[in-house]
């Protein structure tokens, strides 16, 4: 089941990769990045991980703004990674790898900051992803989760293995703000707060003890 889900998602994003940065998508994502970075704390000489990096827009922006920053972008889609590598102007500090967020190919306590932008609803086992993020974060490191959340007046079912996915490209599930908090805490992360960025797109901030 899981291998089928991941295969469907990889195929979907591989097909999207060549046209991922068309104008409308780019404008929306750049606006979200700008708003999110107003709240993000980036230490000097930070080591950054961007999970679900797509074509690398966020790390490219961070590398321009922070001359000593180093980063790794990870994405399930090999074609997204190829697009990111083609456009990488900071190859001495930024690299891109294909990989699965449920099994991060990094040692413990490696990163100062982890970002996850607009891909969390695609994960079959969000608790596993968050536990992996907690593992690779250094003590005091920050995790910034950005994604769409249902309006407060829309009831979201309690997550179970059976209802995790909706139909289409392996399924997606959107999480309410209380669900995000709970999932983060259960993974060992300290919840810091929520910030609305653009319409229903919300930044949820966590830290590792």
PyMOL commands that place a pseudoatom at each C-alpha (Angstrom):
pseudoatom trace, name=CA, resn=UNK, resi=1, chain=A, elem=C, hetatm=0, pos=[0.000, 0.000, 0.000]
pseudoatom trace, name=CA, resn=UNK, resi=2, chain=A, elem=C, hetatm=0, pos=[2.661, 2.525, 1.015]
pseudoatom trace, name=CA, resn=UNK, resi=3, chain=A, elem=C, hetatm=0, pos=[4.839, 1.788, -2.017]
pseudoatom trace, name=CA, resn=UNK, resi=4, chain=A, elem=C, hetatm=0, pos=[1.824, 2.389, -4.265]
pseudoatom trace, name=CA, resn=UNK, resi=5, chain=A, elem=C, hetatm=0, pos=[1.061, 5.690, -2.552]
pseudoatom trace, name=CA, resn=UNK, resi=6, chain=A, elem=C, hetatm=0, pos=[4.631, 6.923, -2.896]
pseudoatom trace, name=CA, resn=UNK, resi=7, chain=A, elem=C, hetatm=0, pos=[4.802, 5.777, -6.515]
pseudoatom trace, name=CA, resn=UNK, resi=8, chain=A, elem=C, hetatm=0, pos=[1.591, 7.677, -7.361]
pseudoatom trace, name=CA, resn=UNK, resi=9, chain=A, elem=C, hetatm=0, pos=[2.856, 10.829, -5.703]
pseudoatom trace, name=CA, resn=UNK, resi=10, chain=A, elem=C, hetatm=0, pos=[6.277, 10.615, -7.310]
pseudoatom trace, name=CA, resn=UNK, resi=11, chain=A, elem=C, hetatm=0, pos=[4.696, 10.162, -10.746]
pseudoatom trace, name=CA, resn=UNK, resi=12, chain=A, elem=C, hetatm=0, pos=[2.342, 13.111, -10.208]
pseudoatom trace, name=CA, resn=UNK, resi=13, chain=A, elem=C, hetatm=0, pos=[5.115, 15.510, -9.163]
pseudoatom trace, name=CA, resn=UNK, resi=14, chain=A, elem=C, hetatm=0, pos=[7.555, 14.207, -11.783]
pseudoatom trace, name=CA, resn=UNK, resi=15, chain=A, elem=C, hetatm=0, pos=[4.998, 15.168, -14.427]
pseudoatom trace, name=CA, resn=UNK, resi=16, chain=A, elem=C, hetatm=0, pos=[4.431, 18.571, -12.841]
pseudoatom trace, name=CA, resn=UNK, resi=17, chain=A, elem=C, hetatm=0, pos=[8.120, 19.398, -12.413]
pseudoatom trace, name=CA, resn=UNK, resi=18, chain=A, elem=C, hetatm=0, pos=[8.842, 20.987, -15.855]
pseudoatom trace, name=CA, resn=UNK, resi=19, chain=A, elem=C, hetatm=0, pos=[5.943, 23.436, -15.418]
pseudoatom trace, name=CA, resn=UNK, resi=20, chain=A, elem=C, hetatm=0, pos=[6.012, 23.784, -11.643]
pseudoatom trace, name=CA, resn=UNK, resi=21, chain=A, elem=C, hetatm=0, pos=[7.349, 27.332, -11.698]
pseudoatom trace, name=CA, resn=UNK, resi=22, chain=A, elem=C, hetatm=0, pos=[4.847, 28.883, -14.075]
pseudoatom trace, name=CA, resn=UNK, resi=23, chain=A, elem=C, hetatm=0, pos=[3.955, 32.468, -13.166]
pseudoatom trace, name=CA, resn=UNK, resi=24, chain=A, elem=C, hetatm=0, pos=[0.902, 32.022, -10.952]
pseudoatom trace, name=CA, resn=UNK, resi=25, chain=A, elem=C, hetatm=0, pos=[2.421, 29.248, -8.826]
pseudoatom trace, name=CA, resn=UNK, resi=26, chain=A, elem=C, hetatm=0, pos=[5.689, 31.163, -8.525]
pseudoatom trace, name=CA, resn=UNK, resi=27, chain=A, elem=C, hetatm=0, pos=[3.995, 34.392, -7.457]
pseudoatom trace, name=CA, resn=UNK, resi=28, chain=A, elem=C, hetatm=0, pos=[1.916, 32.647, -4.787]
pseudoatom trace, name=CA, resn=UNK, resi=29, chain=A, elem=C, hetatm=0, pos=[4.822, 30.638, -3.398]
pseudoatom trace, name=CA, resn=UNK, resi=30, chain=A, elem=C, hetatm=0, pos=[7.155, 33.639, -3.364]
pseudoatom trace, name=CA, resn=UNK, resi=31, chain=A, elem=C, hetatm=0, pos=[4.555, 35.630, -1.421]
pseudoatom trace, name=CA, resn=UNK, resi=32, chain=A, elem=C, hetatm=0, pos=[4.183, 32.771, 1.059]
pseudoatom trace, name=CA, resn=UNK, resi=33, chain=A, elem=C, hetatm=0, pos=[7.957, 32.514, 1.444]
pseudoatom trace, name=CA, resn=UNK, resi=34, chain=A, elem=C, hetatm=0, pos=[8.242, 36.238, 2.103]
pseudoatom trace, name=CA, resn=UNK, resi=35, chain=A, elem=C, hetatm=0, pos=[5.555, 36.198, 4.787]
pseudoatom trace, name=CA, resn=UNK, resi=36, chain=A, elem=C, hetatm=0, pos=[6.927, 33.054, 6.400]
pseudoatom trace, name=CA, resn=UNK, resi=37, chain=A, elem=C, hetatm=0, pos=[10.463, 34.457, 6.614]
pseudoatom trace, name=CA, resn=UNK, resi=38, chain=A, elem=C, hetatm=0, pos=[9.150, 37.413, 8.621]
pseudoatom trace, name=CA, resn=UNK, resi=39, chain=A, elem=C, hetatm=0, pos=[8.660, 34.930, 11.482]
pseudoatom trace, name=CA, resn=UNK, resi=40, chain=A, elem=C, hetatm=0, pos=[11.497, 32.477, 10.896]
pseudoatom trace, name=CA, resn=UNK, resi=41, chain=A, elem=C, hetatm=0, pos=[14.644, 32.710, 13.007]
pseudoatom trace, name=CA, resn=UNK, resi=42, chain=A, elem=C, hetatm=0, pos=[17.756, 31.853, 10.969]
pseudoatom trace, name=CA, resn=UNK, resi=43, chain=A, elem=C, hetatm=0, pos=[20.960, 31.669, 13.049]
pseudoatom trace, name=CA, resn=UNK, resi=44, chain=A, elem=C, hetatm=0, pos=[24.399, 32.615, 11.712]
pseudoatom trace, name=CA, resn=UNK, resi=45, chain=A, elem=C, hetatm=0, pos=[26.035, 29.844, 9.684]
pseudoatom trace, name=CA, resn=UNK, resi=46, chain=A, elem=C, hetatm=0, pos=[22.783, 27.893, 9.810]
pseudoatom trace, name=CA, resn=UNK, resi=47, chain=A, elem=C, hetatm=0, pos=[22.468, 24.386, 8.421]
pseudoatom trace, name=CA, resn=UNK, resi=48, chain=A, elem=C, hetatm=0, pos=[19.028, 24.160, 6.774]
pseudoatom trace, name=CA, resn=UNK, resi=49, chain=A, elem=C, hetatm=0, pos=[16.860, 21.294, 5.565]
pseudoatom trace, name=CA, resn=UNK, resi=50, chain=A, elem=C, hetatm=0, pos=[13.928, 21.936, 3.213]
pseudoatom trace, name=CA, resn=UNK, resi=51, chain=A, elem=C, hetatm=0, pos=[11.669, 18.869, 2.998]
pseudoatom trace, name=CA, resn=UNK, resi=52, chain=A, elem=C, hetatm=0, pos=[9.505, 18.804, -0.117]
pseudoatom trace, name=CA, resn=UNK, resi=53, chain=A, elem=C, hetatm=0, pos=[11.787, 21.389, -1.699]
pseudoatom trace, name=CA, resn=UNK, resi=54, chain=A, elem=C, hetatm=0, pos=[10.305, 21.194, -5.196]
pseudoatom trace, name=CA, resn=UNK, resi=55, chain=A, elem=C, hetatm=0, pos=[12.461, 23.174, -7.634]
pseudoatom trace, name=CA, resn=UNK, resi=56, chain=A, elem=C, hetatm=0, pos=[14.460, 24.824, -4.844]
pseudoatom trace, name=CA, resn=UNK, resi=57, chain=A, elem=C, hetatm=0, pos=[12.906, 28.288, -4.706]
pseudoatom trace, name=CA, resn=UNK, resi=58, chain=A, elem=C, hetatm=0, pos=[13.089, 28.625, -0.916]
pseudoatom trace, name=CA, resn=UNK, resi=59, chain=A, elem=C, hetatm=0, pos=[16.719, 27.558, -0.528]
pseudoatom trace, name=CA, resn=UNK, resi=60, chain=A, elem=C, hetatm=0, pos=[17.707, 29.786, -3.455]
pseudoatom trace, name=CA, resn=UNK, resi=61, chain=A, elem=C, hetatm=0, pos=[16.121, 32.735, -1.663]
pseudoatom trace, name=CA, resn=UNK, resi=62, chain=A, elem=C, hetatm=0, pos=[17.762, 31.871, 1.649]
pseudoatom trace, name=CA, resn=UNK, resi=63, chain=A, elem=C, hetatm=0, pos=[21.188, 31.446, 0.050]
pseudoatom trace, name=CA, resn=UNK, resi=64, chain=A, elem=C, hetatm=0, pos=[20.911, 34.925, -1.468]
pseudoatom trace, name=CA, resn=UNK, resi=65, chain=A, elem=C, hetatm=0, pos=[19.989, 36.496, 1.879]
pseudoatom trace, name=CA, resn=UNK, resi=66, chain=A, elem=C, hetatm=0, pos=[22.383, 34.576, 4.150]
pseudoatom trace, name=CA, resn=UNK, resi=67, chain=A, elem=C, hetatm=0, pos=[25.942, 34.335, 2.844]
pseudoatom trace, name=CA, resn=UNK, resi=68, chain=A, elem=C, hetatm=0, pos=[27.059, 31.739, 5.409]
pseudoatom trace, name=CA, resn=UNK, resi=69, chain=A, elem=C, hetatm=0, pos=[23.971, 29.530, 5.237]
pseudoatom trace, name=CA, resn=UNK, resi=70, chain=A, elem=C, hetatm=0, pos=[24.280, 25.927, 4.078]
pseudoatom trace, name=CA, resn=UNK, resi=71, chain=A, elem=C, hetatm=0, pos=[21.305, 23.842, 3.031]
pseudoatom trace, name=CA, resn=UNK, resi=72, chain=A, elem=C, hetatm=0, pos=[19.924, 20.595, 1.674]
pseudoatom trace, name=CA, resn=UNK, resi=73, chain=A, elem=C, hetatm=0, pos=[16.703, 20.278, -0.283]
pseudoatom trace, name=CA, resn=UNK, resi=74, chain=A, elem=C, hetatm=0, pos=[14.934, 16.906, -0.214]
pseudoatom trace, name=CA, resn=UNK, resi=75, chain=A, elem=C, hetatm=0, pos=[12.078, 15.831, -2.470]
pseudoatom trace, name=CA, resn=UNK, resi=76, chain=A, elem=C, hetatm=0, pos=[10.424, 12.542, -3.392]
pseudoatom trace, name=CA, resn=UNK, resi=77, chain=A, elem=C, hetatm=0, pos=[10.318, 13.560, -7.056]
pseudoatom trace, name=CA, resn=UNK, resi=78, chain=A, elem=C, hetatm=0, pos=[13.539, 12.924, -8.971]
pseudoatom trace, name=CA, resn=UNK, resi=79, chain=A, elem=C, hetatm=0, pos=[12.456, 15.354, -11.691]
pseudoatom trace, name=CA, resn=UNK, resi=80, chain=A, elem=C, hetatm=0, pos=[11.857, 18.130, -9.149]
pseudoatom trace, name=CA, resn=UNK, resi=81, chain=A, elem=C, hetatm=0, pos=[15.384, 17.511, -7.861]
pseudoatom trace, name=CA, resn=UNK, resi=82, chain=A, elem=C, hetatm=0, pos=[16.790, 17.645, -11.389]
pseudoatom trace, name=CA, resn=UNK, resi=83, chain=A, elem=C, hetatm=0, pos=[15.050, 20.994, -11.973]
pseudoatom trace, name=CA, resn=UNK, resi=84, chain=A, elem=C, hetatm=0, pos=[16.408, 22.320, -8.660]
pseudoatom trace, name=CA, resn=UNK, resi=85, chain=A, elem=C, hetatm=0, pos=[19.950, 21.216, -9.521]
pseudoatom trace, name=CA, resn=UNK, resi=86, chain=A, elem=C, hetatm=0, pos=[19.779, 22.841, -12.965]
pseudoatom trace, name=CA, resn=UNK, resi=87, chain=A, elem=C, hetatm=0, pos=[18.851, 26.184, -11.362]
pseudoatom trace, name=CA, resn=UNK, resi=88, chain=A, elem=C, hetatm=0, pos=[21.198, 25.973, -8.381]
pseudoatom trace, name=CA, resn=UNK, resi=89, chain=A, elem=C, hetatm=0, pos=[23.421, 29.059, -8.329]
pseudoatom trace, name=CA, resn=UNK, resi=90, chain=A, elem=C, hetatm=0, pos=[24.885, 28.192, -4.915]
pseudoatom trace, name=CA, resn=UNK, resi=91, chain=A, elem=C, hetatm=0, pos=[26.152, 24.655, -5.426]
pseudoatom trace, name=CA, resn=UNK, resi=92, chain=A, elem=C, hetatm=0, pos=[29.035, 25.295, -3.023]
pseudoatom trace, name=CA, resn=UNK, resi=93, chain=A, elem=C, hetatm=0, pos=[26.517, 25.712, -0.169]
pseudoatom trace, name=CA, resn=UNK, resi=94, chain=A, elem=C, hetatm=0, pos=[23.214, 24.210, -1.355]
pseudoatom trace, name=CA, resn=UNK, resi=95, chain=A, elem=C, hetatm=0, pos=[22.572, 20.649, -2.540]
pseudoatom trace, name=CA, resn=UNK, resi=96, chain=A, elem=C, hetatm=0, pos=[19.484, 18.731, -3.605]
pseudoatom trace, name=CA, resn=UNK, resi=97, chain=A, elem=C, hetatm=0, pos=[18.723, 15.067, -2.968]
pseudoatom trace, name=CA, resn=UNK, resi=98, chain=A, elem=C, hetatm=0, pos=[15.897, 12.713, -3.754]
pseudoatom trace, name=CA, resn=UNK, resi=99, chain=A, elem=C, hetatm=0, pos=[14.520, 11.096, -0.622]
pseudoatom trace, name=CA, resn=UNK, resi=100, chain=A, elem=C, hetatm=0, pos=[11.513, 10.138, 1.477]
pseudoatom trace, name=CA, resn=UNK, resi=101, chain=A, elem=C, hetatm=0, pos=[10.471, 12.380, 4.380]
pseudoatom trace, name=CA, resn=UNK, resi=102, chain=A, elem=C, hetatm=0, pos=[9.477, 9.300, 6.375]
pseudoatom trace, name=CA, resn=UNK, resi=103, chain=A, elem=C, hetatm=0, pos=[13.087, 8.101, 6.441]
pseudoatom trace, name=CA, resn=UNK, resi=104, chain=A, elem=C, hetatm=0, pos=[15.398, 11.115, 6.340]
pseudoatom trace, name=CA, resn=UNK, resi=105, chain=A, elem=C, hetatm=0, pos=[18.903, 10.131, 5.140]
pseudoatom trace, name=CA, resn=UNK, resi=106, chain=A, elem=C, hetatm=0, pos=[20.689, 12.282, 7.738]
pseudoatom trace, name=CA, resn=UNK, resi=107, chain=A, elem=C, hetatm=0, pos=[22.307, 11.801, 11.116]
pseudoatom trace, name=CA, resn=UNK, resi=108, chain=A, elem=C, hetatm=0, pos=[20.825, 12.920, 14.415]
pseudoatom trace, name=CA, resn=UNK, resi=109, chain=A, elem=C, hetatm=0, pos=[20.904, 16.604, 15.444]
pseudoatom trace, name=CA, resn=UNK, resi=110, chain=A, elem=C, hetatm=0, pos=[22.280, 17.774, 12.085]
pseudoatom trace, name=CA, resn=UNK, resi=111, chain=A, elem=C, hetatm=0, pos=[20.125, 20.830, 11.277]
pseudoatom trace, name=CA, resn=UNK, resi=112, chain=A, elem=C, hetatm=0, pos=[19.462, 24.199, 12.903]
pseudoatom trace, name=CA, resn=UNK, resi=113, chain=A, elem=C, hetatm=0, pos=[16.247, 24.772, 10.950]
pseudoatom trace, name=CA, resn=UNK, resi=114, chain=A, elem=C, hetatm=0, pos=[13.868, 22.503, 9.026]
pseudoatom trace, name=CA, resn=UNK, resi=115, chain=A, elem=C, hetatm=0, pos=[11.232, 23.818, 6.616]
pseudoatom trace, name=CA, resn=UNK, resi=116, chain=A, elem=C, hetatm=0, pos=[8.259, 21.980, 5.173]
pseudoatom trace, name=CA, resn=UNK, resi=117, chain=A, elem=C, hetatm=0, pos=[6.335, 24.095, 2.700]
pseudoatom trace, name=CA, resn=UNK, resi=118, chain=A, elem=C, hetatm=0, pos=[3.045, 23.010, 1.126]
pseudoatom trace, name=CA, resn=UNK, resi=119, chain=A, elem=C, hetatm=0, pos=[3.642, 19.249, 1.134]
pseudoatom trace, name=CA, resn=UNK, resi=120, chain=A, elem=C, hetatm=0, pos=[2.605, 17.962, 4.579]
pseudoatom trace, name=CA, resn=UNK, resi=121, chain=A, elem=C, hetatm=0, pos=[-0.892, 16.770, 3.491]
pseudoatom trace, name=CA, resn=UNK, resi=122, chain=A, elem=C, hetatm=0, pos=[0.744, 14.269, 1.119]
pseudoatom trace, name=CA, resn=UNK, resi=123, chain=A, elem=C, hetatm=0, pos=[2.509, 12.199, 3.785]
pseudoatom trace, name=CA, resn=UNK, resi=124, chain=A, elem=C, hetatm=0, pos=[0.939, 8.788, 4.518]
pseudoatom trace, name=CA, resn=UNK, resi=125, chain=A, elem=C, hetatm=0, pos=[2.342, 8.775, 8.066]
pseudoatom trace, name=CA, resn=UNK, resi=126, chain=A, elem=C, hetatm=0, pos=[2.679, 12.359, 9.313]
pseudoatom trace, name=CA, resn=UNK, resi=127, chain=A, elem=C, hetatm=0, pos=[3.725, 11.225, 12.794]
pseudoatom trace, name=CA, resn=UNK, resi=128, chain=A, elem=C, hetatm=0, pos=[6.700, 9.389, 11.303]
pseudoatom trace, name=CA, resn=UNK, resi=129, chain=A, elem=C, hetatm=0, pos=[7.719, 12.488, 9.346]
pseudoatom trace, name=CA, resn=UNK, resi=130, chain=A, elem=C, hetatm=0, pos=[7.535, 14.705, 12.436]
pseudoatom trace, name=CA, resn=UNK, resi=131, chain=A, elem=C, hetatm=0, pos=[9.503, 12.208, 14.517]
pseudoatom trace, name=CA, resn=UNK, resi=132, chain=A, elem=C, hetatm=0, pos=[12.193, 12.186, 11.840]
pseudoatom trace, name=CA, resn=UNK, resi=133, chain=A, elem=C, hetatm=0, pos=[12.256, 15.997, 11.826]
pseudoatom trace, name=CA, resn=UNK, resi=134, chain=A, elem=C, hetatm=0, pos=[12.642, 16.022, 15.600]
pseudoatom trace, name=CA, resn=UNK, resi=135, chain=A, elem=C, hetatm=0, pos=[15.500, 13.533, 15.306]
pseudoatom trace, name=CA, resn=UNK, resi=136, chain=A, elem=C, hetatm=0, pos=[17.526, 15.556, 12.782]
pseudoatom trace, name=CA, resn=UNK, resi=137, chain=A, elem=C, hetatm=0, pos=[16.980, 18.906, 14.536]
pseudoatom trace, name=CA, resn=UNK, resi=138, chain=A, elem=C, hetatm=0, pos=[19.598, 20.137, 16.953]
pseudoatom trace, name=CA, resn=UNK, resi=139, chain=A, elem=C, hetatm=0, pos=[18.618, 21.112, 20.483]
pseudoatom trace, name=CA, resn=UNK, resi=140, chain=A, elem=C, hetatm=0, pos=[16.927, 24.508, 20.204]
pseudoatom trace, name=CA, resn=UNK, resi=141, chain=A, elem=C, hetatm=0, pos=[16.431, 24.063, 16.456]
pseudoatom trace, name=CA, resn=UNK, resi=142, chain=A, elem=C, hetatm=0, pos=[13.249, 25.304, 14.778]
pseudoatom trace, name=CA, resn=UNK, resi=143, chain=A, elem=C, hetatm=0, pos=[10.770, 23.569, 12.515]
pseudoatom trace, name=CA, resn=UNK, resi=144, chain=A, elem=C, hetatm=0, pos=[8.502, 25.674, 10.288]
pseudoatom trace, name=CA, resn=UNK, resi=145, chain=A, elem=C, hetatm=0, pos=[5.462, 23.934, 8.815]
pseudoatom trace, name=CA, resn=UNK, resi=146, chain=A, elem=C, hetatm=0, pos=[3.509, 25.857, 6.173]
pseudoatom trace, name=CA, resn=UNK, resi=147, chain=A, elem=C, hetatm=0, pos=[0.365, 24.529, 4.559]
pseudoatom trace, name=CA, resn=UNK, resi=148, chain=A, elem=C, hetatm=0, pos=[-3.337, 25.035, 3.985]
pseudoatom trace, name=CA, resn=UNK, resi=149, chain=A, elem=C, hetatm=0, pos=[-5.575, 24.435, 6.980]
pseudoatom trace, name=CA, resn=UNK, resi=150, chain=A, elem=C, hetatm=0, pos=[-9.369, 24.073, 7.033]
pseudoatom trace, name=CA, resn=UNK, resi=151, chain=A, elem=C, hetatm=0, pos=[-11.369, 27.091, 8.262]
pseudoatom trace, name=CA, resn=UNK, resi=152, chain=A, elem=C, hetatm=0, pos=[-12.057, 27.057, 12.034]
pseudoatom trace, name=CA, resn=UNK, resi=153, chain=A, elem=C, hetatm=0, pos=[-15.768, 26.368, 11.469]
pseudoatom trace, name=CA, resn=UNK, resi=154, chain=A, elem=C, hetatm=0, pos=[-15.084, 23.231, 9.377]
pseudoatom trace, name=CA, resn=UNK, resi=155, chain=A, elem=C, hetatm=0, pos=[-14.948, 20.064, 11.439]
pseudoatom trace, name=CA, resn=UNK, resi=156, chain=A, elem=C, hetatm=0, pos=[-12.006, 17.822, 10.564]
pseudoatom trace, name=CA, resn=UNK, resi=157, chain=A, elem=C, hetatm=0, pos=[-12.324, 14.143, 11.377]
pseudoatom trace, name=CA, resn=UNK, resi=158, chain=A, elem=C, hetatm=0, pos=[-9.963, 12.652, 13.915]
pseudoatom trace, name=CA, resn=UNK, resi=159, chain=A, elem=C, hetatm=0, pos=[-7.086, 11.106, 12.017]
pseudoatom trace, name=CA, resn=UNK, resi=160, chain=A, elem=C, hetatm=0, pos=[-7.081, 7.329, 11.712]
pseudoatom trace, name=CA, resn=UNK, resi=161, chain=A, elem=C, hetatm=0, pos=[-5.230, 4.966, 9.422]
pseudoatom trace, name=CA, resn=UNK, resi=162, chain=A, elem=C, hetatm=0, pos=[-8.486, 4.315, 7.594]
pseudoatom trace, name=CA, resn=UNK, resi=163, chain=A, elem=C, hetatm=0, pos=[-9.467, 7.901, 6.853]
pseudoatom trace, name=CA, resn=UNK, resi=164, chain=A, elem=C, hetatm=0, pos=[-6.013, 9.415, 6.385]
pseudoatom trace, name=CA, resn=UNK, resi=165, chain=A, elem=C, hetatm=0, pos=[-6.253, 9.824, 2.624]
pseudoatom trace, name=CA, resn=UNK, resi=166, chain=A, elem=C, hetatm=0, pos=[-8.718, 11.356, 0.259]
pseudoatom trace, name=CA, resn=UNK, resi=167, chain=A, elem=C, hetatm=0, pos=[-8.772, 10.189, -3.351]
pseudoatom trace, name=CA, resn=UNK, resi=168, chain=A, elem=C, hetatm=0, pos=[-6.392, 11.355, -6.037]
pseudoatom trace, name=CA, resn=UNK, resi=169, chain=A, elem=C, hetatm=0, pos=[-2.594, 11.142, -6.511]
pseudoatom trace, name=CA, resn=UNK, resi=170, chain=A, elem=C, hetatm=0, pos=[-2.257, 8.875, -3.493]
pseudoatom trace, name=CA, resn=UNK, resi=171, chain=A, elem=C, hetatm=0, pos=[-4.534, 11.064, -1.403]
pseudoatom trace, name=CA, resn=UNK, resi=172, chain=A, elem=C, hetatm=0, pos=[-4.130, 14.199, 0.672]
pseudoatom trace, name=CA, resn=UNK, resi=173, chain=A, elem=C, hetatm=0, pos=[-5.328, 15.213, 4.121]
pseudoatom trace, name=CA, resn=UNK, resi=174, chain=A, elem=C, hetatm=0, pos=[-5.408, 18.724, 5.555]
pseudoatom trace, name=CA, resn=UNK, resi=175, chain=A, elem=C, hetatm=0, pos=[-4.947, 19.225, 9.277]
pseudoatom trace, name=CA, resn=UNK, resi=176, chain=A, elem=C, hetatm=0, pos=[-6.651, 21.647, 11.633]
pseudoatom trace, name=CA, resn=UNK, resi=177, chain=A, elem=C, hetatm=0, pos=[-4.439, 23.844, 13.801]
pseudoatom trace, name=CA, resn=UNK, resi=178, chain=A, elem=C, hetatm=0, pos=[-5.132, 21.759, 16.956]
pseudoatom trace, name=CA, resn=UNK, resi=179, chain=A, elem=C, hetatm=0, pos=[-4.246, 18.616, 14.998]
pseudoatom trace, name=CA, resn=UNK, resi=180, chain=A, elem=C, hetatm=0, pos=[-0.935, 20.165, 13.938]
pseudoatom trace, name=CA, resn=UNK, resi=181, chain=A, elem=C, hetatm=0, pos=[-0.139, 21.064, 17.537]
pseudoatom trace, name=CA, resn=UNK, resi=182, chain=A, elem=C, hetatm=0, pos=[-0.977, 17.567, 18.753]
pseudoatom trace, name=CA, resn=UNK, resi=183, chain=A, elem=C, hetatm=0, pos=[1.037, 15.812, 16.059]
pseudoatom trace, name=CA, resn=UNK, resi=184, chain=A, elem=C, hetatm=0, pos=[4.063, 17.984, 16.778]
pseudoatom trace, name=CA, resn=UNK, resi=185, chain=A, elem=C, hetatm=0, pos=[3.917, 17.456, 20.519]
pseudoatom trace, name=CA, resn=UNK, resi=186, chain=A, elem=C, hetatm=0, pos=[3.513, 13.701, 20.110]
pseudoatom trace, name=CA, resn=UNK, resi=187, chain=A, elem=C, hetatm=0, pos=[6.698, 13.703, 18.022]
pseudoatom trace, name=CA, resn=UNK, resi=188, chain=A, elem=C, hetatm=0, pos=[8.619, 15.485, 20.792]
pseudoatom trace, name=CA, resn=UNK, resi=189, chain=A, elem=C, hetatm=0, pos=[8.473, 19.034, 19.437]
pseudoatom trace, name=CA, resn=UNK, resi=190, chain=A, elem=C, hetatm=0, pos=[7.509, 22.112, 21.436]
pseudoatom trace, name=CA, resn=UNK, resi=191, chain=A, elem=C, hetatm=0, pos=[4.693, 24.119, 19.867]
pseudoatom trace, name=CA, resn=UNK, resi=192, chain=A, elem=C, hetatm=0, pos=[5.510, 27.852, 19.524]
pseudoatom trace, name=CA, resn=UNK, resi=193, chain=A, elem=C, hetatm=0, pos=[2.544, 29.322, 17.666]
pseudoatom trace, name=CA, resn=UNK, resi=194, chain=A, elem=C, hetatm=0, pos=[0.557, 29.771, 14.446]
pseudoatom trace, name=CA, resn=UNK, resi=195, chain=A, elem=C, hetatm=0, pos=[0.651, 32.635, 11.959]
pseudoatom trace, name=CA, resn=UNK, resi=196, chain=A, elem=C, hetatm=0, pos=[-1.723, 33.161, 9.025]
pseudoatom trace, name=CA, resn=UNK, resi=197, chain=A, elem=C, hetatm=0, pos=[0.326, 33.949, 5.926]
pseudoatom trace, name=CA, resn=UNK, resi=198, chain=A, elem=C, hetatm=0, pos=[-1.968, 34.098, 2.908]
pseudoatom trace, name=CA, resn=UNK, resi=199, chain=A, elem=C, hetatm=0, pos=[-5.644, 33.165, 3.014]
pseudoatom trace, name=CA, resn=UNK, resi=200, chain=A, elem=C, hetatm=0, pos=[-5.918, 29.623, 4.449]
pseudoatom trace, name=CA, resn=UNK, resi=201, chain=A, elem=C, hetatm=0, pos=[-2.132, 29.112, 4.376]
pseudoatom trace, name=CA, resn=UNK, resi=202, chain=A, elem=C, hetatm=0, pos=[-0.830, 28.929, 7.945]
pseudoatom trace, name=CA, resn=UNK, resi=203, chain=A, elem=C, hetatm=0, pos=[2.658, 28.750, 9.425]
pseudoatom trace, name=CA, resn=UNK, resi=204, chain=A, elem=C, hetatm=0, pos=[2.974, 26.517, 12.488]
pseudoatom trace, name=CA, resn=UNK, resi=205, chain=A, elem=C, hetatm=0, pos=[6.209, 26.890, 14.459]
pseudoatom trace, name=CA, resn=UNK, resi=206, chain=A, elem=C, hetatm=0, pos=[7.916, 24.277, 16.616]
pseudoatom trace, name=CA, resn=UNK, resi=207, chain=A, elem=C, hetatm=0, pos=[11.221, 23.939, 18.458]
pseudoatom trace, name=CA, resn=UNK, resi=208, chain=A, elem=C, hetatm=0, pos=[13.201, 20.984, 19.718]
pseudoatom trace, name=CA, resn=UNK, resi=209, chain=A, elem=C, hetatm=0, pos=[14.167, 21.024, 23.398]
for i in range(1, 209): cmd.bond("trace and resi %d" % i, "trace and resi %d" % (i + 1))
show_as sticks, trace
zoom trace
